[in-house]
Amino acid sequence: MPEYKDYYKIMGVARDVGQDELKRVYRRLARKYHPDVSKEKDAEARFKEVQEAYEVLKDPQKRAAYDQLGSNWRQGQEFRPPPDWGQNFEFSTAFGDQEGGFSDFFSSLFGGAARGGRARGGGGGRGFAMAGDDQVASIEIDLEDSFRGGTQTIELKSPQTGPRTLKITIPQGIVEGQRIRLAGQGSPGHGGGPSGDLYLEVRFRKHKLFQVDGRDVTLTLPVAPWEAALGATVATPTLAGTVDLRIPANAKAGQRMRLKGRGLPGATPGDQYVVLKIVLPPADSAKARELYEQMQRELPFDPRAELQ
């Protein structure tokens, strides 16, 4: 698990530092720790830390996204991005050309190194055109959106351009972590170059019934003791609607049953797994207590036999 990096602490600046002051501090630290000239201990490692911190804090988009984490994290603390971190927030994927790349912490927030700007020579030596940077945003969709596919409207936030609204197509069967590419919706190009692309990284909202693993989904199905003991046919939710599931006699709590092809669609569709949960009726009436007492007397059952 990566360790949290306090970029403000690394730079030695306040969280409200302005860009001019930030640039001045960066130049001073870069001179101090540059491996070619510095005699400081661990100069190369410190130089890379300063470069990474400046890469984030100089960019209004990355800085605003980073600031969403808040100020309660400590330098070196084990870190995992919150589930809603960076939600619907755009930031550039052009991460510069630092030799050796950036830290695991940086990658956990902003993804791996991207190809950055794509320069193309201009005609007749009169200049050049450079494509704009690609952008990345994280979006949340419902599990049913992936199952059905279709279009929806989203709003993205950017500290440079403000919010913007886009109509996007959700591919049927898209899984969490996959990206939707919107050509030409990234940063504008320079010198007549084309705009970059926008990549939307998909996350699923928490579902009230299903847990998701790739294309497979899992449902916990409550059953009564007599349904588990005697067998029964139980109406069971799936992403495509309710189906009748046959519970075998003498089924046990935690038993997994498979509904083939009932997960998310794809070249190889996912499956749905049903985990049985035996739910006991409450002993909240004289009749219920009488029935439990009758079972206690007449059934030769020891729930802790396996422990002996």
N, C-alpha and C positions, 0 to 999 in steps of 0.2 A: 504494500500500500504506500503511495507517495506521501511525502512529508509536506505540510503546509509551508509556503514561503510568504513571508510578510514583505511584500515589495517596497512598501513605504519605509520599513525598518532597514531593509538592505540599502536603500538609497539615502537613509538618514534624513527623511523629509516628513513633514506633516501630511495628513490625509487630504488636506485642502490646498496643497501646494499648487501654484500656477505653473503653466507650461514653460514660461521663460525661466523661472527659478529652477524647475526640474531639469531643463536643458543645461543650465549653468552647473548644477551639481553633477550631472552625468559626465560632462566634459572633464570636470576636476577628478572624478573617481576613475574615469577611463584612463587618464594620464597617470594617475597614481598606481593603478594595478595592471597596466598593459604589460603582458609577459615579456615583451622585447626589451623593456627598459626598467621595469620595476624590480626592486630588491626586497619587496615586502614578502613575508611568509605567505604561502598559498596564493600568490598573486594571480596565477592563471584561473584558479577556481573562483576567486573573488571577482575577477574580470568578467567571467561568464555569468555570475550571479547578477552583477550590475547591468550587463547587457540585457539579460532576460527581464529584469525588473523595469528597465527603461523601455523595452519593447512593448510591455503592457501599459505602463503609465503614460507614455507619450501618445498612445492611440486612444482617442476619446471613446471609441466603441469598446475596445478591450477593457479599458479602465472602468467604464461604467458597468460592464458585466462583472468584472472582478470585485468592484465595490458592493455588488449585491450579496457577497458572502458575509458582509459585516465585519466588525472589528474584534470579535470575541475569540478568533482563532489565534493560536500561539505559533511562533516560528518553530519548525521542527515537529509539530504535532501531527500524528497520523491523520490523513485527510481523505475523505471521499466526498465528491460534490453532492450537495443536497439534491433530492429528486427533482425539485422544481428550479434548479439553478439554470440561469440563462434562458428561461422560458420565453419563446417568441422574441428573442433578442438577437440582433444581427451583429456579427463582428467579422473583420477581415481574416482570410486564411493565408495572407502573404506574410510569412514569419521571418523575413530577412534571410541572411545567408551566414549566420553564425556557424563557424566550424564546430562540428561535434554536436550540434543541435541543442535543444533546450531540455529542461528537466522533465521528469515524469509528472510532476505537479502541473507544469505548464500544459503538457499534453492531455492531462485529465480534464482540463478546463476548455482548451481551445482545439484539441485534436492534434493529430500528427502533422509533421511538416508538409506544407503544400508547395505547389510549383511556383506560386507567386506570380508576379507580372510576366506577361508574355510579349517580349519586345519584337518588333518587326521593322526592318529597315525601310526608310522612306525612299521614294523614287528620286533619282537624279542627284542624290547627295544633299537634298535640300532639308533634311531633317529625318525624324523617325516617328513612327506611331507605336504606342504601347497600349496593350490591352489593360483594362481595369482589373483590379484585384477581385478574386472570388470572395464571396461572402458566405457565412454559415449562420444558420439559426436553428434552434431547437423548437419543435412544435409538439403538442400533445393532441392525440386523437383517441376516439373511443375504439375499443376492440371491434365493435360492429362496423366501424368505418373501414377497417382493413378487410373484414370478411366480405362486405358488399362491394367495396370500391366506390368510386364516384367523385363528385366535386364538392368543395366547400370553400368558404371565404375565411381568410385569416387576417389578423392585424399584426404587423411586425413593428418593433420599436428600434429606433436608431437615434443616438444622441446627435448625429450630424444632420440627418434629413427629417427627423421627427417620425411619427407613426405613418405607416402606409398600409393599404389594404390590397390583398392579392387574392385572386380566385385560383385555386390549385386543384389538380386531379390527384386523388389518392389511388394508387394502383391496388387492385384487388390482391390480397394476400401479402401485402408488405409487412415485414416483421420489425420489431423494435430494434433500433440502431441503424436500420437502412436509411439511405438519403434519397430525397426527391430533388432532381436537378431542374432548375428553372434557368434556361439559357438566356444570357443577356440581362439578368435582373440583379447582377452584382454592381460593383463600383464602376462609374463611368471611365472610359478609356482616356488616354492623353494623346494629343497630336492627331486626332482623327481615328485613333485605335478603337476597337470594339469594347463594349462593356464586358466586365467579368460575369461569371455565373453565380447564381444563388443556390446553395445546397440546404435543404431542410431535413434535419435529422429527426427521425420519428421516435416519439415515446408514446406509450399507452397510458391513458388515465387508469387509475385503480378501478377494477371492475367489482361489482357487488357479488358476483357469483363465481367468476373464473379467474384462475391464475394461469399465466402464460409462460411457456418455455419454448422459444423459437416459434414453430408453427403448431405445437401441441398445446392443448388447454386442459386444465384439470378442474373438476367440479367436486366439491364435498357434498354428498347426498345424504340427508338425514333419513333414517328408516326406523320404524318401530321394532321393538324386540321380536314380536310375533312375525313381522315381515322377514326379518333376518333368520329366524329359527325355522319357519315353515316354508319360506319362499314366497315371492309375490311378484306381480308386475307393477312397476312404479313409473308414473309420469316423470320424465327427466328432462330438464332444460338442456338445449344445445344452441349453438350460434344460429342454426337454421330453423329453430323452433323446437317444440316439445316432442319427444319420442317415448315409446313404451320400452322400458328396460326390465328384463327378467332378472330378478334377484334369486340366486339359487338357495335351496334349503341349507340351513346350518352355515349361512354366511357369517363372517366375523367382522368386527369393527376394524377399520383400516384396510380392509380388502379392496384391491384395485381391479376395476373392470374397464375394458377397452372398447370404445366405439370407433372403429376404424374409419378414417377419412372425415371425421366430424370436427377436426380442428380448422386452422386457417387454410384457405385454398392455395395451391401452388402446383408446380410440375409434379411434385410428390406431396399430396395434401397431408396436413398434420392430423393427428388423432385426438380424440377426447378421452381422457381418463376420468373415471368416476370412483371416488374414494368413499366407502360406506362409513357412516357415522351413526351408531346406534343411540337413539335418544330414548331415555326412560320416561314413562309417564310419572307425574308427581304423585306421591302418597299423601294427597291433601284432602282425602275424604275417608269416611269409615269403610266404604265399599273397596276403595283402592288399597287401604291398609290390609283389609281382610284377604284380598287376592295375593298381595305380597307375602303375607304370613302363610297362606296356603302353599305358595311356591316354596317358601323356606322349609316347610314341613315335608313336602311330598317330592321335591326334586332333589336327586342325589348329585348336587352340583357344588364343586369347590373352585371358586374363581382363582385361588392361589396355588392350585395343584402343581403348576410348573415351577414354583419356587422351592418345592421340597426336594 
